[in-house]
Amino acid sequence: MRRGCKPEALVGSNFCASRLFVSRVVIGYLHFVAVLCIIAGIACPIGVSLADEGGVSFWVPGTYGSLAAVPGVPGWSLAIINYYASVSAAADVAAAREVMIGNLGRTINVNPNANFKGSGDSIWVTPSYTFVTPVFGGQFALSMMGLVGRTIGDVGGTLTASSGGLPVTRQGTIDQGRTGFGDLYPQATLKWNSGVNNWMTYLTGDIPVGMYSSTSLANLGIGHGAIDGGVGYTYLDEKSGHELSAVMGLTYNLTNPTTNYQNGLDWHLDWGASQYLSKQFSVGLVGYFYDQITADRGCAPQLCPFESRVIGVGPQATYLFPIAGMQGYLNLKAYGEFDGHARPDGWNAWVTLSFSPSEPTATSSSKPLVTKEH
């Protein structure tokens, strides 16, 4: 599932206020190893961004973005994200998926023409609460993300497995689509501000209650728990409107009790850069690095070590608007992936809509402002 990033709005009487208002809600709250993912990365909340077991990871790369470490306005916030992904992979991932769902033997030979294709469309809903009272001098916030969506998987090619000296061959195409609810992703964050510098730390995880079956090609849950934590930094120049953010985290995966499979340790880095063209509109770039730094345990010998990685980069645009006494935030971003290994790669798109408390009315001497992103 995915879990994180953040959208919050900046509103206030000057660009400074905007920084305060910018904040936390979006995607990150659940994954980061943050969100420990969107999130899927959670095996990708929708189960299409494969990595680790069968190519599925807890963390959703891209969960965090611009203004990730900027403190927000105390009170309740709500983020709604529509996440869509289309990916494909060759023999290694296709074999891992087919072996997993078919419970085949552990001596495996994969036809080089084998391939995997997947797509997913999901809605992530993340309510969060930011406390007024400081914790260790920083701003403390809690959130919980849930999701509903549809994921489709397709494996085609030839796979031969032998057990007890008897070969078993599967040829053709296996496809499956499922609709349902994903896992739950709780998250806690702490954020600090000093001038143009903002820092954050977060802890998130996976509560495996979503739709999952070890014999299913398409899942919305990952079938096991996970813990993710990390740190982040945002540079925000209130005068020039320049912004640069980066959030790095590690995911520790618990053993899947159904398959006795344990994913390795995952490292991820999400980043975003933006330029405010007006008080309400900004444009920029986003990207991520995802790398599995230790091998999985419990996979077939001829498929191990199974260590995944991928890099993504793309454009983003943000628009801020007032609504019913609150601050509205709309962010559009998309990633094209490359350098994928042991995990499907392709492209994904995010539409984030969030609602946060407005910055308290400023004094008449301050400059009007509006700005934000995630």
MARFIZA-437372 format. One record per atom (N, C-alpha, C): x, y, z. Coordinates in steps of 0.1 Angstrom, whole numbers, plus 5000, padded with zeros to 4 digits. Example, Ala and Ser with C-alpha at 12.3 -4.5 7.8 and 13.67 -1.06 7.14 Angstrom:
# residues 2
513249435078;512349555078;513249675078;512849785071;513749895071;512950005079;
***
This chain:
# residues 374
500549945000;500050005000;500750095000;500750174997;501150264996;501150345004;501950445009;501850515017;502350595015;503150795012;503350875013;503850975009;503551075010;503851205004;503151305011;503151415008;502351505015;501851625008;500651655010;500151765004;499651855014;499951975015;499352065024;499452195018;498652285023;498552405017;499252515024;499652615017;500252725023;499352835022;499052895033;498153005032;498553095043;498453225041;498853305052;498953445047;499653525054;499753655050;501153685044;501953585044;503253605037;503753475034;504853475026;505353345021;505753265032;506253325044;506653245055;505453165060;504353235061;503153165066;502953045057;503153065045;502852955035;503652835039;504952855043;505752745047;505152665058;504652745068;504052675079;502852595075;502152645065;500952575061;501152465052;502152465046;502452355037;502552225044;502252115043;502552025053;502451885049;501851825057;502051685058;500851605053;500151595047;499051505046;499351405036;499551415027;499451325017;499951195017;500551155009;500951025007;501950985017;502551045023;503550985030;503050915041;502050935047;501650885059;501550745059;501750685052;501650555053;502850485049;503450515041;504550445037;505850505041;506350575041;507550605040;508350525049;508750455045;509650425054;509850525061;509350545054;508450625056;507950545053;507450615049;506250575050;506450455048;507150365052;507350235053;506850175044;503950515012;504150394998;503650445007;503350454990;502350474985;502550404984;501650234994;501350334992;501650234990;503649844984;503749924981;503949984981;504649994980;504750004980;504349934982;504549944992;503649874997;503349804985;503949724984;503649634974;502849704965;503149814965;502349914958;501049884963;500449984969;499149954974;498349884964;498549894952;497649824943;498349694937;499549674942;500149544938;500649544924;500949654918;501449644904;502949684904;503449754913;504849794913;505549684920;505949584912;506549464918;507949474923;508249414933;509649404938;509549314950;510749274955;510749184966;509949054963;509149004972;508448874969;507548884957;507848814946;507048824934;507248964928;508149044932;508349174927;507449284933;506949254946;506049344952;506749404965;506749534966;507349594978;506349674986;506649694999;505749775007;505749925003;506949975001;507050124998;506650154984;505850264982;505450304969;506350424966;507350404957;508250514953;507450634948;507850754953;507050874949;506150924960;506050854971;505050884981;505351024986;506551064988;506951194993;507351284981;507151414983;507551504972;507951644978;507551754971;507951884975;507251924988;508052004996;507552055009;507351945019;507951835017;507651715026;508051745040;509051825043;509451845057;508951975063;508152055056;507652185061;506552155071;506552215083;505452195093;504152245087;503052195092;501752235088;501052315098;499752335096;498852405105;498152305115;498252325128;497552235137;496152205134;495652085136;494252055134;494151935124;492951905120;492651785111;492851825097;493351735089;493551745075;493151615068;492851635055;492451515047;493051515034;493651405030;494251395016;493651275009;493251304996;492751194988;493651194975;494051074972;495051054961;494450944951;494550974939;494250884928;495550844922;495850714923;497150664919;496950564908;497650584896;497550484885;498950444881;499050324878;500350274873;500250164862;501150164853;501250074842;502650024841;502949894843;504249844843;504349714836;505649674833;505949544827;507249494831;507549364830;508849304834;509049174826;510349134826;510749014818;510748894827;511648804823;511648664828;511748654843;512648724850;512848704864;511548734872;510948844870;509648874877;508548784873;508448754860;507348664855;507448534862;508648474863;508948344869;508548344883;509048454890;508748464905;507248464907;506548544899;505048544901;504348414898;504848344888;504148224884;504448114894;505748114899;506048014909;505348034922;505148164926;504448194938;502948154937;502248184927;500848154926;500548004923;501547934917;501347794914;501947704924;502647754934;503347664944;504147554937;504947604927;505747504919;507047464927;507747374921;508947324927;510047424928;511147394934;512247494937;513347494926;513247394917;514247394906;513547444893;513947564889;513147634879;514047674867;513447664855;514047714843;513047804836;513447924834;512548024828;512848044813;511848034805;511948074791;512248224790;513148264782;513448404780;512348494775;511348424769;510248504764;509148534774;509348474786;508348504797;508248654800;507048704803;506948844806;505748864816;505848984822;504749014831;504249154828;502949184828;502349314826;501349334837;501349464842;500349494853;499949634852;498749664857;498249794858;497349804871;497249924876;496449944888;495850084889;494650094895;494050224897;493450224911;493850314919;493450304933;493250444939;492350454949;492150574957;492650554971;493550644975;494050644989;493450754997;492950735009;492350835017;493150835030;493650955033;494450975045;494051085054;493351065065;493051165075;494251175084;494551295089;495751315098;495451425107;496151425119;495951535129;497251585133;497451715133;498651785137;498451845151;499251815160;499151865174;499752005176;499052075185;499552215188;500852205197;500752115207;501852105217;503152045210;504252115211;505552065205;505951935212;506651855204;507251725209;508751735206;509651735216;511051745213;511351875205;510551975207;510752105200;510252105186;509551995182;509051985168;507551975167;507051975155;505551955153;505251805151;504351755159;504051615159;502651585152;502651485143;501351455136;501251305134;499951265134;499651125132;498651115121;498751005113;497850985102;497550835100;496550805093;496250665089;495750665075;496350575066;495850575053;495250435049;494150445042;493450325037;493250345022;493050235015;492850245000;491850144995;491350174983;490450084976;490850094961;490849984954;491249994940;491149864933;491649874920;491649754912;492949734906;493449604906;494749574901;494649464891;495349464880;495349364870;496749314867;496949174866;498149114863;498049014852;499149014844;499148924833;500548864831;500648724831;501948654829;501848574817;502748584808;502748504795;504148454793;504248334786;505448274783;505548124787;506748074789;506847934792;507747914805;507247834814;508047814826;508047664829;509247614831;509347464834;509947444848;509347364856;509747334869;509847184871;510847134879;510946994881;510846964896;510146864899;510046824913;510046664914;511046614921;511146474922;511546414909;512246484900;512746434888;511646444877;510446484880;509346494870;509246644866;509446674853;509246814848;507746854847;507546974850;506147034848;506347154840;505647164829;505747284820;504447354819;504547494821;503347574819;503647674808;502647684798;502847764787;501547834784;501647964780;500448044777;500348164785;499148204788;498948334795;498048314807;498448374818;497648374830;497348524833;496048554834;495648694837;494648704848;494648804855;493648814866;493448964870;492249004874;491949134879;491149124891;491449204901;490749194914;490449344919;489349354925;488949484931;488649464946;489149554954;488849544969;489649654977;489849624990;490449714999;491949665001;492749765004;494149735006;494449735021;495749725025;496149725039;495949865045;496249875058;496150005065;497650045068;497850185067;499150235068;499250355078;499550325091;499650435101;500950505100;501050625103;502250705103;502350815113;503550835118;503850945128;504951025122;504851155123;505951245118;506251355129;507551395128;508051515136;508751605127;508351735128;508951835118;509451955126;510652015121;511252125127;511452235116;511452365120;511752475111;512752565117;513652615108;514552725112;514952805099;514252915097;514452995085;514052925073;514952915063;514652845051;514852695052;515352645063;515652505065;514452435073;514052315069;513052235075;513552095075;513352025087;513751885088;512551805093;512551675090;511551585095;512051445097;511351375106;511651225107;510251155108;510151035103;508850975103;509050825106;507950765110;507850615112;506550575107;506550465099;505250415093;505350265092;504250205088;504250065087;503050005080;502949875079;501849805072;501149715081;499849735082;498949645089;498249555079;498649435077;498249345066;496749295067;495849385065;494449345066;493749355052;494449385042;493849405028;493649275021;493049285009;492749165001;494049104996;494348975000;495648904997;495348754996;495948694986;496048544985;497348514979;498048414985;499348374980;499148304966;497948264962;497748194949;497148294939;497048414943;496448514934;497548604927;497348624914;498348704906;498148854909;496948894913;496649034916;496149054930;496849134938;496449154952;496549304955;495749344966;495749484971;496449494984;496849384990;497549375002;498849304999;499849305009;501149235006;501249115015;500349085024;500348955031;501248955043;501949065046;502849065057;503049205063;503449215075;503749345081;505049405077;505249535079;506449605076;506549725084;507849765086;508149885094;509049975086;508750105084;509550195076;509750315084;510950375083;511350495090;512350575082;512450705084;513450775077;513450925081;514251005073;514451145076;514251225063;513951355065;513751435053;514151575055;514351655044;514751795045;514151875034;513751995037;513152085027;513852225028;514352265016;514852405015;513752485009;513252595016;512252675011;512652825012;512952895001;513253035001;512053114999;511553175010;510353245009;510353375000;511453424997;511553544989;511553504974;512353404970;512453374956;511453264952;510853194961;509953094958;510552964954;511952944956;512652824953;512352714964;512152594960;511952484969;512652354965;513252284974;513852154971;513652064983;513251944981;512951844992;513551714989;513851634999;514351504998;514051425010;513451305009;513151215020;513651075018;514451025027;515150895026;514650805037;514450675034;513950585044;514350435041;514150355051;514450215050;513250135055;512950025048;511849935051;512349795056;511849755068;512149625073;510849545071;510949425064;509749345062;509749225071;508549195076;508349075084;508048965075;508148845080;507948715072;506548705068;506248665056;504848635052;504548505058;503548495067;503248365073;502648265064;502048305053;501448215043;502548145035;503548215031;504548165022;505948135028;506048185041;507348175048;508448245040;508048355034;509048435025;509248565032;510448615033;510748745039;511548825029;510948945026;511649045017;512849095024;513849145016;515049205021;514849345026;515949405030;515849545035;515749645022;514849735022;514649825011;515049965015;515750035006;516150175007;515450254997;514950375001;514350454991;514550604993;514650684983;514850824983;513850894974;512950974979;512051054971;512451204971;512351274960;512751414960;511751494951;511751624954;510951714946;511551854946;511351924935;511852064933;510852144926;510552264931;509552344925;509852494925;509152564917;509352714916;507852774916;507652864925;506352924926;506253034915;505353024906;505153134896;504253234900;503453204910;502453304916;502153254930;501253324937;500953284951;500153154951;499553114940;498752994940;499252884931;500252904922;500652814912;502152784912;502552664911;503952624910;504152514901;505352494895;505752384886;507052334891;507352214886;508652154890;508852014886;509851944892;510151814889;510151724902;509851594900;509851504911;510651374906;511151304916;511851174912;512051084924;512550964922;512850874933;513850774928;514550714939;515450604938;514950494947;514850374942;514450264951;515450144949;515950094960;516949984958;516849894970;516749764967;516749664977;518149624981;518549644993;520049634997;520349505003;519449415006;519749285010;518749185003;519149065001;518448964994;517248915001;516248864994;515048805000;515448665006;514648615015;514848485021;513648405018;513848285013;512648195011;512248174996;513048234987;512748224973;513448104967;513048054955;513647944948;515147974945;516047884947;517447904946;517847964932;517147924921;517547974908;517048114906;516148164915;515648304913;516448394923;516948344934;517748424943;519148444939;519848554943;519248654951;518248744943;517148774949;516148854942;516148994948;516849084942;517049224947;516549324937;515549404940;514949494931;515449634932;515349714921;515749854921;514949924909;514850054910;514150124900;514450274902;514450354892;514650504893;513450564885;512950674890;511850744883;511950894884;511450964873;511551104873;510451164864;509951284867;508851334859;508451474863;507451534857;507051674860;505951674871;505751794876;504651814886;504151964885;502851984889;502252114890;501352114902;501252234908;500452244920;499652374920;498352364925;497452484925;496852484939;496852604945;496252624959;495052714957;494052674966;492752754965;492052744978;491352854982;490552854994;489252784992;488752715002;487452645001;486752625015;485652685017;484852665029;485652695042;486452805041;487252835053;488452755055;488852665045;490052585046;490952605034;492052545034;492952555023;492952435014;492652455002;492652344992;493952334985;494352204981;495652184975;495452074964;495852104952;495752014941;497151994935;497551874934;498951844929;498751734918;499451754907;499451654896;500951624893;501251494893;502651454890;502651324883;503751294876;503851164869;505351124868;505550994868;506950944868;507150844856;508250864849;508650754840;509850684846;509750544846;510750474853;511850414843;513050394849;514150324841;515050254851;516050184845;517050104853;516350014863;515249954858;514449854867;515149724867;515149654878;515749524880;514849444890;514549314886;513749234895;512449294900;511849374892;510649444895;510149514882;508849514880;508349574868;508549724868;508749784857;508849924856;508049974844;507750104844;506850164834;506650314837;505350344840;505050484844;503950484854;503850594862;502750604871;502350754872;501050784876;500550914877;499850934890;499951054896;499251084909;498451214908;497251204913;496451324914;496051334929;496551444936;496351454950;495551584953;494451564961;493651674965;493551664980;493951774987;493951775001;493251905007;492751895019;492152005026;492752015040;493252135043;493952155056;493352285062;493652305075;493252425082;493952545075;493352655074;493952775069;494852845079;495852905074;496752985083;495953095090;496153115103;495553225110;495653355103;494653445103;494753565096;495953645101;496653705091;497953775095;497553925097;498553995103;498354135105;498354215093;497754335093;497654415081;499054455075;500054445083;501354485078;502054375070;501554255071;502154145064;501654135050;502454065041;502054055027;501153935025;500153955016;499253845013;500053735007;499553615009;500353495004;499453375001;500053294994;499453164991;500453074984;500652954989;501652874982;501652734989;501852634981;501952504987;502252394977;502452274983;502652154975;503052034983;503451924977;503751814987;504951734983;
***
